C-alpha cells in the first residue's frame, strides 16, 4: 500500500519560515486555507475477477471502509449475501462482495 500526501502549502510555509530565519525578517503572508474537495487517502485497486480475489484483500478493504464509518453498510452487505461474517462467505463471492463494497 502506498500513501502519498501532497501539501504544497506546507512546503511553501516551511521554506518561507526558513528564509525568514536566515534573513531575520518576517513577512506577513498569511492566507486562509483553500477549500479542497475531499480525496480518498488511498485509491483502491479495481476489483479482480471472482477467482482472483482473496480473503485478505476483501478483509483489508472492508477494514478500511469500516474505519471510515461504513460499519453499518458492511453489515448490510453481509446480510445481503446471507452471512454474518466474512469467513462464512463462499470464496467464489469475494469479488462480488468487494465490488459491492467499493460502491459504498
Secondary structure as GFF3:
##gff-version 3
##sequence-region A 1 104
A	DSSP	alpha_helix	8	23	.	.	.	ID=ss1
A	DSSP	alpha_helix	55	67	.	.	.	ID=ss2
A	DSSP	alpha_helix	71	80	.	.	.	ID=ss3
A	DSSP	three_ten_helix	86	88	.	.	.	ID=ss4
A	DSSP	three_ten_helix	91	93	.	.	.	ID=ss5
A	DSSP	alpha_helix	94	102	.	.	.	ID=ss6
###
